[in-house]
């Protein structure tokens, strides 16, 4: 799946990271240039660099990051041929369908316009592989030992998706078929471990999905529908077809803005500061009391105390040349140890971003339990 080498080579697909909200894929081709608002870059400058390198522009006034493709990055950067699934929904689908290494999965996702008696002919129906966002994530999960059957109704989009899978090294994992699954089914019988339907009328494909699922083990199905009316009709079809444990989920993304602030001081430090403040206040109060007591003394005693204090003051030395007295400043030497530099600890603070991405679609899950063997009536149960 894509390149696994450390360094970028000619012909590799890379993800150009321009900003957090602006990424795009690029096929590295020697001799070509990549132009953006952050500058001009030669493809040959990318060759030989490690994936994830920061590359400066030719003018030196801008830079980009050249990243290794992953399904998460590909979902953000892929060329949109249709509406796509994003990681929030993909992760929930993969988890609840119990898709793992070696699983065999069927998908019929976003695609083209299809006439249906259930909807007006002007409604855009989505039946097929689409842009391949879900396909890349599932292919990574199931690995080389798994199999993904992907169906696309639109022939031109099927051709583009097939070429894309081949360039990304997924041709051995993904089998792409140009077919209308609502009418013709999946061409698979009792083989799939799970089925994912992103169709405008998934209830038309539910019987075909049951036929494709294995009957010797528990299997699951997921239907991706934007409207509640579609969910209700899908649930009815699942009940009529024999599915159980029907559950519906809605995935909403709530972003968190994380920042770091200085950690609050310990309680002992705060207590010491309060004690010092109280000591200063007490010293000031005692001096005010002493000053008030001196103000009530007789005038003679107060004058005598002042003269005694004046006599005790040392006489400044005289300059032998000019005979003038010199001013001597009292110098205090701080003998306390020099404080060492300490790193202020910080704590992480999380704040919910006010703007939250809204509704995408409803995810309806159901389980198909294994059927009893045909000779179950002949089985004897020991009491």
WOTAHU-V32354 format. One record per residue. SS is DSSP state (A for helix, B for strand, O for the rest). PHI is phi in whole degrees, 0 to 359 (none if undefined). OMEGA is omega as a letter, one per 20 degrees, with the letter a starting at -180 (* if undefined). Layout:
<<SS,PHI,OMEGA> <SS,PHI,OMEGA>>
//
This chain:
<<O,none,a> <O,56,a> <O,276,r> <O,254,r> <O,286,a> <O,286,a> <B,253,r> <O,282,r> <O,237,r> <O,297,a> <O,97,r> <O,283,r> <B,267,r> <B,235,r> <B,251,r> <B,272,r> <B,264,r> <B,269,r> <B,220,r> <O,297,a> <O,253,a> <B,222,r> <B,229,r> <B,207,a> <B,280,r> <B,210,r> <B,268,a> <O,291,a> <O,226,a> <O,301,r> <O,99,r> <O,264,r> <B,232,r> <B,247,a> <B,247,r> <B,209,r> <O,290,r> <O,262,r> <B,124,r> <B,248,a> <B,226,r> <B,277,r> <A,299,a> <A,295,r> <A,288,r> <A,280,a> <O,295,a> <O,96,r> <O,279,r> <B,284,r> <O,301,a> <O,96,a> <B,288,r> <B,266,a> <B,242,r> <B,274,r> <O,285,a> <O,292,r> <O,274,a> <O,79,a> <O,254,r> <O,208,r> <B,204,r> <B,221,r> <B,245,a> <B,254,a> <B,251,r> <B,283,a> <O,295,r> <O,226,r> <A,303,r> <A,295,r> <A,291,a> <A,295,r> <A,299,a> <A,281,a> <A,250,a> <O,296,r> <O,288,a> <O,281,r> <O,269,r> <O,212,r> <O,294,a> <O,234,r> <O,268,r> <O,255,a> <A,300,a> <A,302,r> <A,285,a> <A,299,a> <A,297,r> <A,292,a> <A,297,a> <A,299,a> <A,291,a> <A,284,r> <O,277,r> <O,58,r> <O,281,a> <O,215,r> <O,300,r> <O,90,a> <O,290,r> <B,246,a> <B,235,r> <B,246,r> <B,228,r> <B,224,a> <B,245,a> <O,301,r> <O,199,a> <O,258,r> <O,279,r> <O,224,r> <O,284,r> <O,214,r> <O,290,a> <O,280,a> <O,226,r> <O,299,a> <O,293,r> <O,278,a> <O,284,r> <O,277,r> <O,263,a> <O,243,a> <O,222,r> <B,156,a> <O,291,r> <O,71,a> <O,272,r> <O,86,r> <A,296,r> <A,293,a> <A,298,a> <A,295,a> <A,294,r> <A,293,a> <A,299,r> <A,294,a> <A,290,a> <A,282,r> <O,72,a> <O,297,a> <O,276,r> <O,262,a> <B,213,r> <B,239,r> <B,265,a> <B,245,a> <B,239,a> <B,229,a> <O,279,a> <O,275,a> <A,294,a> <A,296,r> <A,290,r> <A,297,r> <A,295,r> <A,296,r> <A,295,r> <A,297,r> <A,297,r> <A,295,r> <A,297,r> <A,294,r> <A,296,a> <O,269,r> <O,76,a> <O,249,a> <O,296,a> <O,280,a> <O,258,a> <B,257,r> <B,253,a> <B,262,a> <B,233,r> <B,272,a> <O,196,r> <O,266,a> <A,288,a> <A,292,r> <A,258,a> <A,254,r> <O,76,a> <O,247,a> <O,59,r> <O,228,a> <O,231,r> <O,53,a> <O,234,a> <B,279,r> <O,272,a> <B,202,a> <B,227,r> <B,239,a> <B,240,r> <O,242,a> <O,239,r> <O,289,r> <O,228,a> <O,297,a> <A,296,r> <A,287,a> <A,260,a> <A,299,r> <A,300,r> <A,294,r> <A,295,r> <A,297,r> <A,295,a> <A,279,a> <B,284,r> <O,292,r> <O,250,a> <O,264,r> <O,204,r> <O,287,r> <B,234,a> <B,223,r> <B,224,r> <B,226,r> <B,241,a> <B,254,a> <B,228,a> <O,280,a> <O,246,r> <A,292,r> <A,299,r> <A,294,r> <A,298,a> <A,297,r> <A,291,r> <A,293,r> <A,298,r> <A,298,r> <A,294,r> <A,295,r> <A,296,a> <A,292,a> <A,274,r> <O,106,r> <O,279,a> <B,231,r> <B,51,a> <B,282,a> <B,222,r> <B,238,r> <B,229,r> <B,232,a> <O,260,r> <O,239,a> <O,265,r> <O,243,a> <O,280,r> <B,241,r> <B,266,a> <B,260,r> <B,219,r> <B,243,r> <B,230,r> <B,300,a> <O,291,r> <O,295,a> <O,294,r> <O,292,a> <A,296,a> <A,297,r> <A,294,r> <A,296,r> <A,297,r> <A,298,r> <A,296,r> <A,295,r> <A,296,r> <A,296,r> <A,296,r> <A,294,r> <A,295,r> <A,296,r> <A,296,a> <A,294,r> <A,297,r> <A,296,r> <A,294,r> <A,296,r> <A,293,r> <A,294,r> <A,295,r> <A,296,r> <A,295,r> <A,293,r> <A,292,r> <A,293,a> <O,292,r> <O,262,r> <O,284,r> <O,299,a> <A,296,a> <A,293,a> <A,294,r> <A,294,a> <A,292,r> <A,296,r> <A,295,r> <A,294,r> <A,293,r> <A,297,r> <A,293,r> <A,291,r> <A,293,a> <A,283,a> <O,292,a> <O,291,r> <O,278,a> <O,297,r> <O,292,a> <B,256,r> <O,283,a> <O,297,a> <O,276,a> <O,259,a> <O,77,r> <O,270,r> <B,283,r> <O,262,r> <O,272,a> <O,250,r> <O,272,r> <O,287,a> <O,251,r> <O,254,a> <O,260,r> <O,278,a> <O,265,a> <O,288,a> <O,294,r> <O,290,a> <O,293,r> <O,275,r> <O,287,a> <O,239,r> <O,275,a> <O,290,r> <O,294,a> <B,234,r> <B,238,r> <B,272,a> <B,239,a> <B,248,a> <B,229,a> <B,288,r> <O,289,a> <O,300,a> <O,274,a> <O,248,r> <O,298,a> <O,278,a> <O,293,r> <O,254,r> <O,197,r> <B,263,r> <B,253,r> <B,254,a> <B,252,r> <B,209,a> <B,240,r> <B,247,a> <O,278,a> <O,296,r> <O,275,r> <O,289,r> <O,296,a> <O,296,a> <O,261,a> <A,295,a> <A,292,a> <A,270,a> <O,283,r> <O,260,a> <O,255,r> <O,286,r> <O,275,*>>
//
